[in-house]
Amino acid sequence: MKEYEGYLIDLDGTMYRGKESIPEAVQFVARLRKKDIPFLFVTNNSSKTPRQVAEHLNHLGMEAKEEEVFTTSMAAANYLYDHHPNTSIYVIGETGLMSALEERGLKLTDEDPEAVIIGIDRKITYEKLAKACLSVRKGAMFFSTNGDIALPTEKGLLPGNGAITSVVSISTQKEPIFIGKPHRIIMEQALKVLGSIKEKTLMVGDNYDTDILAGINIGMDTLLVHTGVTTREALKEKKSQPTHVLDTLEEWNI
Amino acid sequence: MKEYEGYLIDLDGTMYRGKESIPEAVQFVARLRKKDIPFLFVTNNSSKTPRQVAEHLNHLGMEAKEEEVFTTSMAAANYLYDHHPNTSIYVIGETGLMSALEERGLKLTDEDPEAVIIGIDRKITYEKLAKACLSVRKGAMFFSTNGDIALPTEKGLLPGNGAITSVVSISTQKEPIFIGKPHRIIMEQALKVLGSIKEKTLMVGDNYDTDILAGINIGMDTLLVHTGVTTREALKEKKSQPTHVLDTLEEWNI
């Protein structure tokens, strides 16, 4: 078995389910820590800061540090900083996205932006969506933190950021550049932060269509764990299979 | 030339452009009135009541009565009254839609609806969209007044109801039943109100993709007038051609 020098690990469905942590996954991370193998929790949640995500994990009974969390908002901020550092940006989103962009010193604006980025915003208004549409029609670059169509909550599946983003993409007939899984940008930025090359890094997650495809799309090895979204039956239908498949992370040797 | 016994006539781009009425179209309607030929103005605008639409036309210097206006909200209300009279409905929309449904005595609700209908709502919130998503996922019927992706305003093209509706259709992966042009329901309901059979009625409009397709979809004759959206060049690309094509309605003999 290949030895991986770094791990990118999904959160929801992989480390916890709803309000409960998954013991085998928590043990797996403890083993990584013990062996000093670098890892990052990689999440499409754009609304929270890494500190808030770490606090949430601690609250669920898992040890986690702010530096171990990499959100799609951080990926967006790093990407924009790398490629468009002086671009003025109109942001639709919550604290996680706003603060990630601000921490990178990016130029946020409400008027005539050169770029628009959309992350989940539960205070969305018609005016915000109208402003995004007008800017994208005028030629602003168009980014979206992630294309998730639904957001799992206690109330049920609420509209995800992919559904909110569709207002602008459908109205303007322009597709955004998506940052989050299964797209490449979050993976490239996560590998940079982790300091590990993709050939020696493993992507671990429960959701074929986001986690595993993200790994496949960037050419990384992948491990699908059946503790969340993707069942064995659903996996059979997929053309490209993960490198590894397990029922729980207990079975994974490090 | 076939003599038509009734006319369905689009408004924006056909009767007026922006803040100006189109004189040839106004004269055309005056000739219809003089000959007592029944007509209805048929609009995908769901936000206004027929009285408000008539007032707007009068304001633009055109004579128009409330009874001559048929909105997609009225079509929705008539359709629901005909087919689902006792169904509880959750409504996202503005005055035009709310009052059309109320006038038909339909049962509007905020909780556990059996149907959801979405019309343009410039006071849209995440909560409203979430409620629609949860209801549609639970099996509620799903309607949308119209699929227009953009709303022309002085500020530019803002998100139309098709773009707003996409939040729910993308998130739930369920397609709504659209009421407005180019779909059949508004045409069927307009013909009922007009009291004219489709074989002897002409659909008149400037927009191939809404007005003309609406006529074609229901098997009516159509007249495309080049005073608005669809240019001669764009029309050449279309497989099914309108029955008649004119530069202005001055050329139309009644």
Chai-1 contact restraints between the chains, C-beta under 6 A:
chainA,res_idxA,chainB,res_idxB,connection_type,confidence,min_distance_angstrom,max_distance_angstrom,comment,restraint_id
A,R122,B,Y126,contact,1.0,0.0,6.0,A-B,restraint_1
A,I124,B,Y126,contact,1.0,0.0,6.0,A-B,restraint_2
A,Y126,B,R122,contact,1.0,0.0,6.0,A-B,restraint_3
A,Y126,B,I124,contact,1.0,0.0,6.0,A-B,restraint_4
A,L129,B,P159,contact,1.0,0.0,6.0,A-B,restraint_5
A,A130,B,L158,contact,1.0,0.0,6.0,A-B,restraint_6
A,C133,B,P159,contact,1.0,0.0,6.0,A-B,restraint_7
A,L134,B,G156,contact,1.0,0.0,6.0,A-B,restraint_8
A,I149,B,I170,contact,1.0,0.0,6.0,A-B,restraint_9
A,I149,B,S171,contact,1.0,0.0,6.0,A-B,restraint_10
A,A150,B,S171,contact,1.0,0.0,6.0,A-B,restraint_11
A,G156,B,L134,contact,1.0,0.0,6.0,A-B,restraint_12
A,L158,B,A130,contact,1.0,0.0,6.0,A-B,restraint_13
A,P159,B,L129,contact,1.0,0.0,6.0,A-B,restraint_14
A,P159,B,C133,contact,1.0,0.0,6.0,A-B,restraint_15
A,P159,B,V167,contact,1.0,0.0,6.0,A-B,restraint_16
A,P159,B,S171,contact,1.0,0.0,6.0,A-B,restraint_17
A,A163,B,V167,contact,1.0,0.0,6.0,A-B,restraint_18
A,A163,B,I170,contact,1.0,0.0,6.0,A-B,restraint_19
A,A163,B,S171,contact,1.0,0.0,6.0,A-B,restraint_20
A,S166,B,S166,contact,1.0,0.0,6.0,A-B,restraint_21
A,S166,B,I170,contact,1.0,0.0,6.0,A-B,restraint_22
A,V167,B,P159,contact,1.0,0.0,6.0,A-B,restraint_23
A,V167,B,A163,contact,1.0,0.0,6.0,A-B,restraint_24
A,I170,B,I149,contact,1.0,0.0,6.0,A-B,restraint_25
A,I170,B,A163,contact,1.0,0.0,6.0,A-B,restraint_26
A,I170,B,S166,contact,1.0,0.0,6.0,A-B,restraint_27
A,S171,B,I149,contact,1.0,0.0,6.0,A-B,restraint_28
A,S171,B,A150,contact,1.0,0.0,6.0,A-B,restraint_29
A,S171,B,P159,contact,1.0,0.0,6.0,A-B,restraint_30
A,S171,B,A163,contact,1.0,0.0,6.0,A-B,restraint_31
